Amino acid sequence: QVQLVESGGGLVQPGGSLRLSCAASGVGFRLNAMGWYRQVPGKERELVATSPNGASPNYADSVKGRFTISRDNAKNTVYLQMNSLKSEDTAVYYCYAAVRSVYSITGSYDQWGQGTQVTVSS
C-alpha cells in the first residue's frame, strides 16, 4: 500500500506564489500517472494538472501559463508550482497517483492524498 502526503499549502495574497509537494511512501510499488486536483465546498473535484509518466503534462485551461507540474521519480514526489494566484484558486488541493504493485499484474489503482488548503485572499 502507498500513502500520499501533501505539503506547502497556506494563505497567500493575490498575485503571490506557492509550491505544493506530494511525496509517496510505501514498499513494492511503481507510480504511473501523477497529478493534482482541487475542490471547493459544494462543487465537484476538478482536475488541475496531470503528469503521465514519460509524457508531456496536461493543464486545466484556468491554470495554463500560471501553474507548472513536475515530478522527481527518484524521490517518488510530484510538485505543483503556482504563480500569479487568484482568489478563484482557493480550494483544497489533492494529490493523485496511479499506483501499480510490483508483485501483481492486476494493473493500477487510484490513490489520493489527504488534501492541503490553499487560500488566496487579501
Contacts in CASP RR format, 6 or more apart in sequence:
PFRMAT RR
TARGET T0000
AUTHOR 0000-0000-0000
METHOD contacts of the structure
MODEL  1
QVQLVESGGGLVQPGGSLRLSCAASGVGFRLNAMGWYRQVPGKERELVAT
SPNGASPNYADSVKGRFTISRDNAKNTVYLQMNSLKSEDTAVYYCYAAVR
SVYSITGSYDQWGQGTQVTVSS
1 26 0 8 1.000
2 24 0 8 1.000
2 25 0 8 1.000
2 26 0 8 1.000
2 29 0 8 1.000
2 97 0 8 1.000
2 99 0 8 1.000
2 111 0 8 1.000
3 24 0 8 1.000
3 25 0 8 1.000
3 26 0 8 1.000
3 111 0 8 1.000
3 113 0 8 1.000
4 22 0 8 1.000
4 23 0 8 1.000
4 24 0 8 1.000
4 95 0 8 1.000
4 96 0 8 1.000
4 97 0 8 1.000
4 111 0 8 1.000
4 112 0 8 1.000
4 113 0 8 1.000
4 114 0 8 1.000
5 22 0 8 1.000
5 23 0 8 1.000
5 25 0 8 1.000
5 113 0 8 1.000
5 114 0 8 1.000
6 20 0 8 1.000
6 21 0 8 1.000
6 22 0 8 1.000
6 93 0 8 1.000
6 94 0 8 1.000
6 95 0 8 1.000
6 113 0 8 1.000
6 114 0 8 1.000
6 115 0 8 1.000
6 116 0 8 1.000
7 20 0 8 1.000
7 21 0 8 1.000
7 22 0 8 1.000
7 23 0 8 1.000
7 116 0 8 1.000
8 18 0 8 1.000
8 19 0 8 1.000
8 20 0 8 1.000
8 21 0 8 1.000
8 116 0 8 1.000
9 18 0 8 1.000
9 20 0 8 1.000
9 93 0 8 1.000
9 116 0 8 1.000
9 117 0 8 1.000
9 118 0 8 1.000
10 18 0 8 1.000
10 116 0 8 1.000
10 117 0 8 1.000
10 118 0 8 1.000
10 119 0 8 1.000
11 119 0 8 1.000
11 121 0 8 1.000
12 18 0 8 1.000
12 85 0 8 1.000
12 118 0 8 1.000
12 119 0 8 1.000
12 120 0 8 1.000
13 120 0 8 1.000
13 121 0 8 1.000
13 122 0 8 1.000
14 85 0 8 1.000
14 86 0 8 1.000
14 87 0 8 1.000
14 120 0 8 1.000
14 121 0 8 1.000
14 122 0 8 1.000
15 83 0 8 1.000
15 84 0 8 1.000
15 85 0 8 1.000
15 86 0 8 1.000
15 120 0 8 1.000
16 83 0 8 1.000
16 84 0 8 1.000
16 85 0 8 1.000
16 120 0 8 1.000
17 81 0 8 1.000
17 82 0 8 1.000
17 83 0 8 1.000
17 84 0 8 1.000
17 85 0 8 1.000
18 82 0 8 1.000
18 85 0 8 1.000
18 118 0 8 1.000
19 79 0 8 1.000
19 80 0 8 1.000
19 81 0 8 1.000
19 82 0 8 1.000
20 36 0 8 1.000
20 79 0 8 1.000
20 80 0 8 1.000
20 82 0 8 1.000
20 93 0 8 1.000
20 95 0 8 1.000
20 116 0 8 1.000
20 118 0 8 1.000
21 77 0 8 1.000
21 78 0 8 1.000
21 79 0 8 1.000
22 34 0 8 1.000
22 36 0 8 1.000
22 77 0 8 1.000
22 78 0 8 1.000
22 79 0 8 1.000
22 80 0 8 1.000
22 95 0 8 1.000
22 97 0 8 1.000
22 113 0 8 1.000
23 75 0 8 1.000
23 76 0 8 1.000
23 77 0 8 1.000
24 31 0 8 1.000
24 76 0 8 1.000
24 77 0 8 1.000
24 97 0 8 1.000
24 99 0 8 1.000
24 111 0 8 1.000
25 76 0 8 1.000
28 101 0 8 1.000
28 102 0 8 1.000
28 103 0 8 1.000
29 99 0 8 1.000
29 100 0 8 1.000
29 101 0 8 1.000
29 102 0 8 1.000
30 99 0 8 1.000
30 100 0 8 1.000
30 102 0 8 1.000
31 53 0 8 1.000
31 73 0 8 1.000
31 76 0 8 1.000
31 97 0 8 1.000
31 98 0 8 1.000
31 99 0 8 1.000
31 100 0 8 1.000
32 52 0 8 1.000
32 53 0 8 1.000
32 97 0 8 1.000
32 98 0 8 1.000
32 99 0 8 1.000
32 100 0 8 1.000
32 108 0 8 1.000
33 50 0 8 1.000
33 51 0 8 1.000
33 52 0 8 1.000
33 53 0 8 1.000
33 96 0 8 1.000
33 97 0 8 1.000
33 98 0 8 1.000
34 50 0 8 1.000
34 51 0 8 1.000
34 53 0 8 1.000
34 71 0 8 1.000
34 78 0 8 1.000
34 95 0 8 1.000
34 96 0 8 1.000
34 97 0 8 1.000
34 98 0 8 1.000
35 48 0 8 1.000
35 49 0 8 1.000
35 50 0 8 1.000
35 51 0 8 1.000
35 69 0 8 1.000
35 78 0 8 1.000
35 80 0 8 1.000
35 95 0 8 1.000
35 96 0 8 1.000
35 97 0 8 1.000
36 48 0 8 1.000
36 49 0 8 1.000
36 50 0 8 1.000
36 69 0 8 1.000
36 78 0 8 1.000
36 80 0 8 1.000
36 93 0 8 1.000
36 94 0 8 1.000
36 95 0 8 1.000
36 96 0 8 1.000
37 45 0 8 1.000
37 46 0 8 1.000
37 47 0 8 1.000
37 48 0 8 1.000
37 93 0 8 1.000
37 94 0 8 1.000
37 96 0 8 1.000
38 45 0 8 1.000
38 46 0 8 1.000
38 48 0 8 1.000
38 89 0 8 1.000
38 91 0 8 1.000
38 92 0 8 1.000
38 93 0 8 1.000
38 94 0 8 1.000
38 118 0 8 1.000
39 45 0 8 1.000
39 46 0 8 1.000
39 91 0 8 1.000
39 92 0 8 1.000
39 94 0 8 1.000
40 90 0 8 1.000
40 91 0 8 1.000
40 92 0 8 1.000
45 94 0 8 1.000
46 60 0 8 1.000
47 60 0 8 1.000
48 59 0 8 1.000
48 60 0 8 1.000
48 63 0 8 1.000
48 67 0 8 1.000
48 80 0 8 1.000
48 93 0 8 1.000
49 57 0 8 1.000
49 58 0 8 1.000
49 59 0 8 1.000
49 60 0 8 1.000
49 63 0 8 1.000
49 67 0 8 1.000
49 69 0 8 1.000
49 80 0 8 1.000
50 57 0 8 1.000
50 58 0 8 1.000
50 69 0 8 1.000
50 96 0 8 1.000
51 57 0 8 1.000
51 69 0 8 1.000
51 70 0 8 1.000
51 71 0 8 1.000
51 78 0 8 1.000
52 58 0 8 1.000
53 73 0 8 1.000
57 69 0 8 1.000
57 70 0 8 1.000
59 65 0 8 1.000
59 67 0 8 1.000
59 69 0 8 1.000
62 88 0 8 1.000
63 82 0 8 1.000
63 89 0 8 1.000
66 82 0 8 1.000
66 83 0 8 1.000
66 84 0 8 1.000
66 85 0 8 1.000
67 80 0 8 1.000
67 81 0 8 1.000
67 82 0 8 1.000
67 83 0 8 1.000
68 80 0 8 1.000
68 81 0 8 1.000
68 83 0 8 1.000
69 78 0 8 1.000
69 79 0 8 1.000
69 80 0 8 1.000
69 81 0 8 1.000
70 78 0 8 1.000
70 79 0 8 1.000
70 81 0 8 1.000
71 77 0 8 1.000
71 78 0 8 1.000
71 79 0 8 1.000
72 78 0 8 1.000
72 79 0 8 1.000
78 95 0 8 1.000
78 97 0 8 1.000
80 93 0 8 1.000
82 89 0 8 1.000
82 118 0 8 1.000
85 118 0 8 1.000
85 120 0 8 1.000
86 120 0 8 1.000
87 120 0 8 1.000
87 121 0 8 1.000
88 120 0 8 1.000
89 118 0 8 1.000
89 120 0 8 1.000
90 118 0 8 1.000
90 119 0 8 1.000
90 120 0 8 1.000
90 121 0 8 1.000
91 118 0 8 1.000
92 115 0 8 1.000
92 116 0 8 1.000
92 117 0 8 1.000
92 118 0 8 1.000
93 115 0 8 1.000
93 116 0 8 1.000
93 117 0 8 1.000
93 118 0 8 1.000
94 112 0 8 1.000
94 113 0 8 1.000
94 114 0 8 1.000
94 115 0 8 1.000
95 112 0 8 1.000
95 113 0 8 1.000
95 115 0 8 1.000
96 110 0 8 1.000
96 111 0 8 1.000
96 112 0 8 1.000
96 113 0 8 1.000
97 110 0 8 1.000
97 111 0 8 1.000
98 108 0 8 1.000
98 109 0 8 1.000
98 110 0 8 1.000
98 111 0 8 1.000
99 108 0 8 1.000
99 109 0 8 1.000
99 110 0 8 1.000
99 111 0 8 1.000
100 107 0 8 1.000
100 108 0 8 1.000
100 109 0 8 1.000
101 107 0 8 1.000
END
